[in-house]
Amino acid sequence: MSNERWLGGLLTNFATIQRSLGRLRDLEAMSTDGRFDTLSKKEIARNEKERKKLAKNLDGIRGMTRLPERGLHRRYKKEQIAVDERAQTERFRLIGIVDTNCDPDQVDFVIPGNDDALRAIRLFASRKSPTPWSPVAT
């Protein structure tokens, strides 16, 4: 699970996301196997900056090998990118926690609840699957 905002292009440009994940793995391997020792300080700094940026954006989806089937969003009004991408991808289902200030027509599965209360968010998050692409155990 990722605590960052929705990564634009996750559904529509999945091959590009996979290449970025491969680059992240390569940069991490370079730092552990000693390939950084042959580089200049400037190249090491540039690669380390790139690794940190990739890790921040992709850490939550590092183990994802295929497209997710659904996504749980609590503030899908802020995550308009996810809603727009869902419209382009037929098999992705958007699950939304819908408060009184939200439009339930933008999500596929509506969960009525308070999207601002931390206890409610923890309850909804605890009932979903451990990873976004695995089925929920009932």
N, C-alpha and C positions, 0 to 999 in steps of 0.2 A: 504494500500500500504506500502511496506517495502522499506526502503532506504538502507538496507544491501544487501550483495551479495546473490545470489541464494542459498537457503538452500538445500544442497545435500540430496537426498532421499525423497524430498517432494512428488514426483509423484509415486515413486516405493515403498516407505515405509510409506504410509500415516497413517497406524494404529499406527506405532511407534511415528509419529509426534503428533497424537491425544493423545497418552499416555503422551507425554512430555507437551502438553497443559494442560492436567488434573493435572499433577504434579505442573505446574506453578499456576494454580487456587488454588490448595491445599495449596501451600506455601503462597500465598497471603491471603488466608482465615486464616491460622495459625497466621499470623502477626496481623490480625484485631480482631480475636475473643479471643485472650489471650492465645493460646496454646504455644506461644513462652515463656511465663512467667515461664513455668514449666521446660524449657530446660536450660542447662548450657550455659555459654557465648560462649564456643567453638562450641557447636551445633548450637546456634543462628547465629554465624558468618558464619559457613559452609552453613546453610540453606539460609542465606541472599546472600551469594556469588552465590549459585546455582540459587536463584530467579533472581538475576541481569543478570546472563548469559542466562537463559531461556527467560527472558523478552527482552533482546537485540536481540536474534535470532528469537523469535516467536511472538513478539508484532504485527508485520504487518499482521500476519495470525491468530490472536487470534479468530476472529469470523468465521473462515472458518469451515463449517460443512461437506463439501464434496470436492472432488477434483476439481480444477479449470479446465475450458474447454480451456482456452487460457492464454497466458502470453505475455506481451509487453516488449521487451528488446531492449535497444538502443545500447549496446555493446555486442552483442551475441558472438563475438570472445573471449572476456574475460570470458563470462558466458558459457564456453564449457560444464559445468556440466548440465546446463539446456538443451542444444542442445542434449547431449547424452541421458538424461532421456526422452526427447521427442521422441527419436527414439524407446525407449522401451515401451512407452505408446501411443497407437493408437489414443485415443480420445482427447489428448491434442494438441492444435494448437499453434504454436509459431509465434507471430507477431514480425517482426524485422524491425527496422529503418535501412535501408541499404544505406551506403555511398559508395563512389567509391572504398574504400579499403576493402570492405566486399564481401563475396560470397553469392549471393542471393539464391543459391540452398539449403542452410542449414535451411532456414525458410519456413514456409507454406504460410504466407501472407507477401508480401514485401511492405514496405512503403518507397519510395525513399525520402531521406532527409539527412540533415547534422546531424549526431549523436553527434557532438561535440558542436553545438551551443545551448546555454541555452534557447533562445527564441523558437527554433524549438522543443526542448524537452517539454517545457511547453505547446506548442500548441498541440502536439500529446497526452500528458498526459491529457489535459483538454477535449479532444474529446473521451476518452475512458470511460468505465463505472466506477462508484464510487468504486466498488469492483471488483476484478478480476474474480469473479464467477457469477456476475449478468450481464444480457444482456445490451447492449448499447441502450440508448433511442435515437430514431431518430425523 
